[in-house]
Amino acid sequence: MKNNIYCTFDLSKSVSHFQEKVTKVLELTNIPEWNGQTFKLREK
């Protein structure tokens, strides 16, 4: 996966972008199917 790194002086835009990325990473689906190994792989 290729991530572009860019610079902006608009703090509200930066925070919004950060929230969007973090929310996607932390979103959990199919929780009943998860086990310790699945969770550990997801953390990596």
C-alpha positions, 0 to 999 in steps of 0.5 A, a space after each residue: 500500500 502506498 501512502 502519499 505524505 503531504 503538508 498542510 497548514 490547515 489544522 482542521 483539515 489535518 485533524 479531519 483527515 487523521 480522524 478519517 484514517 484512524 476510524 477506518 483502522 479501528 472499525 471492528 466487524 464480525 466480532 463474534 468470529 474473532 479470536 485472539 489470533 485474529 485480533 493479534 494479526 489485526 493489531 500488526 
